[in-house]
Amino acid sequence: MLVAAAVCPCPPLLVPEVAAGAAPELDAARAACTDALGVLAAARPDRLVVVGPGDGPGPEAFPQGTPGSFRGFGVHTDVHLGPVQGAGPERPGRELPYGLAVGAWLLARAGWADVPVEGVGVGESLPAEPCAALGREIAAGAGRVALLVLGDASACRTLKAPGYLDERAAPFDAEVGRALGAADVAALAAMDVVLARELKVSGRAPWQVLAGAAEGAGLAGALLYEDAPYGVGYVTAAWS
């Protein structure tokens, strides 16, 4: 059963080495992510599943120890999904997608080491119902399950945003922030898939996995951070 969830944004700029110290705007986001992970630890889960944007439609599983890297951003910063045990993952050569790599960095930064970790990548083309079904499957696993859910809201909040300015972005992000802060499972499940794609929302599929996992769990939400530096919507929330 699902006992807690942390929702965090996943821009590589969260990693100080990638930002090269030039992104103080994200200090508050980093602090909120730390607080959200604290809620997960306090729930004492038996298993942590990290769900984030994938490179393909997915879902694609990433076992504990899978490596990730930010070398594509010009820095020699490597991560692993949770602690590496034995010889590492069974399928060497695979790397974490960037969103899950940010999640691995957040976990390492928080000192997460005592609970088994696994990752799941889901792409923007995965429809809402398969996302929800995946969430239900995760929550139905053995023991107390916690989720770290990674994804960004729209990338169209300003003229200089990656997706340019779209007047639909601000109200879309406001509803996302409200739903995540209120643990509104129905609102997340009903999110407009087409509009999310048009607004370059990387978090839509992971959030709908969360919605499926949280069905009937009775979790309460708290909005910890909401802003749009660089024209991209970032939301951090904790459910417990």
C-alpha positions in Angstrom: 0.0 0.0 0.0 1.1 3.6 -0.6 2.0 5.3 2.6 3.7 8.5 1.4 4.8 10.4 -1.7 7.1 13.2 -2.5 6.6 15.2 -5.7 9.7 17.1 -6.9 10.7 19.0 -10.1 13.5 17.5 -12.1 15.5 20.2 -14.0 19.2 19.2 -14.2 19.9 22.8 -12.9 18.9 21.5 -9.5 22.3 19.8 -9.4 24.7 22.6 -8.3 27.5 21.3 -10.6 25.3 21.6 -13.6 24.2 25.1 -12.5 27.8 26.0 -11.8 26.6 28.1 -8.9 24.6 30.3 -11.2 21.1 29.2 -10.3 20.3 30.7 -6.8 16.7 30.9 -7.9 16.5 27.1 -7.3 17.8 27.2 -3.7 14.2 27.2 -2.4 13.3 24.4 -4.7 16.2 22.3 -3.4 15.2 23.0 0.2 11.6 22.0 -0.5 12.8 18.7 -2.1 14.8 18.0 1.0 11.7 18.6 3.1 9.6 16.3 0.9 12.1 13.5 1.1 12.0 13.9 4.9 8.3 13.1 4.8 9.1 9.9 2.9 11.7 8.9 5.4 9.3 9.6 8.3 6.7 7.2 6.8 9.2 4.3 7.2 8.5 2.6 3.9 9.6 -0.9 3.0 10.2 0.1 -0.6 10.8 3.3 -2.6 9.8 3.6 -6.2 11.1 6.6 -8.1 8.8 7.6 -11.0 9.9 10.1 -13.6 10.0 11.1 -17.3 11.3 8.4 -19.5 13.1 8.5 -22.8 10.4 6.4 -24.5 6.7 5.8 -23.8 7.5 3.2 -21.2 7.0 2.1 -18.6 10.6 1.1 -18.3 12.1 -0.3 -15.1 15.4 0.6 -13.7 16.8 -1.5 -10.8 18.6 -0.3 -7.8 22.2 0.8 -8.6 21.4 1.9 -12.2 23.9 4.6 -13.1 23.1 8.1 -14.3 25.2 11.0 -15.5 25.1 14.7 -16.1 28.1 14.6 -18.5 25.7 15.6 -21.3 25.5 19.0 -19.5 29.3 19.4 -19.5 30.0 18.3 -15.9 31.6 15.1 -14.6 28.9 14.3 -12.2 27.7 10.7 -11.9 24.9 9.2 -9.8 23.4 5.8 -9.0 19.8 5.0 -8.2 20.2 4.2 -4.5 23.2 2.3 -3.1 25.1 -0.1 -5.4 25.1 -3.6 -4.2 27.2 -6.4 -5.5 28.0 -6.1 -9.2 25.3 -3.5 -9.8 22.3 -3.8 -12.1 21.7 -6.8 -14.3 21.6 -4.8 -17.5 24.9 -2.8 -17.6 25.2 0.0 -20.1 21.7 1.4 -19.5 21.7 4.8 -17.9 18.9 6.7 -16.0 16.9 9.3 -18.0 17.7 12.8 -16.9 14.7 13.1 -14.7 15.4 9.9 -12.8 19.1 10.9 -12.6 18.0 14.1 -10.8 15.9 11.9 -8.5 19.0 9.7 -7.8 21.0 12.9 -7.0 18.2 14.1 -4.6 18.3 10.7 -2.8 22.0 10.7 -2.4 22.0 14.3 -1.2 19.4 13.2 1.5 21.5 10.2 2.5 18.8 7.7 1.5 20.4 4.3 2.0 18.3 1.9 4.1 15.3 1.2 1.9 15.3 -0.7 -1.4 14.9 1.6 -4.4 13.7 1.0 -7.9 12.9 3.4 -10.8 10.3 3.6 -13.4 10.4 5.8 -16.5 7.2 6.9 -18.2 7.0 9.0 -21.3 4.7 11.8 -22.4 2.9 9.6 -24.9 1.7 7.1 -22.3 -2.1 7.6 -21.9 -3.7 8.4 -18.6 -5.3 5.0 -17.9 -2.1 3.0 -18.4 -0.4 5.5 -16.1 -3.0 5.0 -13.4 -2.9 1.2 -13.8 0.8 1.3 -13.3 0.3 3.3 -10.1 -2.2 0.7 -8.8 0.2 -2.1 -9.6 3.0 -0.3 -7.7 0.9 0.4 -4.7 -0.4 -3.2 -4.6 3.2 -4.5 -4.1 4.3 -6.0 -0.9 4.8 -3.9 2.2 4.7 -0.2 2.7 5.4 1.7 -0.5 6.6 5.2 -0.9 6.9 7.2 -4.2 9.3 9.9 -5.3 7.5 11.4 -8.3 9.6 13.6 -10.6 8.4 16.0 -13.3 8.0 19.6 -14.3 4.9 21.6 -15.1 4.6 23.7 -18.3 7.7 25.1 -20.1 5.7 28.0 -21.6 5.3 30.6 -18.9 7.4 33.4 -20.4 8.7 34.7 -23.7 12.1 33.2 -22.9 10.8 29.9 -21.7 11.8 26.7 -23.7 8.4 26.5 -25.2 7.9 30.3 -25.6 4.9 32.0 -24.0 1.5 30.3 -24.0 -1.4 32.0 -22.2 -2.8 28.6 -21.2 0.4 27.7 -19.2 -0.2 29.7 -16.0 -3.8 28.5 -15.4 -2.7 24.9 -16.2 0.2 25.1 -13.7 -2.0 26.8 -11.0 -4.4 23.8 -11.2 -1.4 21.4 -11.1 -0.1 23.1 -7.9 -3.6 23.0 -6.4 -4.1 19.3 -7.1 -0.7 18.2 -5.9 -1.0 20.3 -2.8 -4.4 19.0 -2.0 -3.6 15.3 -3.0 -6.6 15.6 -5.4 -6.3 12.2 -7.1 -9.4 12.8 -9.3 -8.0 16.1 -10.7 -4.7 14.5 -11.5 -6.3 11.6 -13.2 -8.4 13.9 -15.3 -5.5 16.0 -16.5 -5.7 16.9 -20.2 -3.0 14.7 -21.9 -3.0 16.7 -25.2 -2.8 20.1 -23.5 0.0 18.9 -21.3 2.0 17.8 -24.3 1.4 21.1 -26.0 2.6 22.9 -23.0 5.7 20.7 -22.7 4.8 19.3 -19.3 7.2 16.5 -18.4 5.3 15.6 -15.2 1.9 14.7 -16.5 2.5 10.9 -16.8 4.4 10.6 -13.5 1.7 12.5 -11.7 -1.0 10.3 -13.2 1.0 7.2 -12.0 0.8 8.8 -8.5 -2.9 9.3 -8.9 -3.4 5.6 -9.6 -1.2 4.6 -6.7 -3.0 6.9 -4.3 -6.5 5.7 -5.1 -8.2 4.8 -1.8 -5.0 5.5 0.3 -6.5 8.6 2.0 -3.3 10.6 1.9 -3.2 14.3 2.7 -1.1 16.7 0.7 1.0 19.8 1.4 2.3 22.2 -1.2 5.9 23.0 -0.3 7.1 25.0 -3.3 5.6 26.5 -6.5 7.4 28.9 -8.9 8.4 29.3 -12.5 12.1 30.3 -12.8 13.3 30.4 -16.3 9.7 30.2 -17.5 9.2 26.5 -16.4 6.7 25.6 -13.7 8.2 23.7 -10.7 6.1 22.2 -8.0 7.1 20.4 -4.8 4.6 18.6 -2.6 4.4 15.9 0.0 1.7 13.4 0.6 1.4 11.4 3.9 
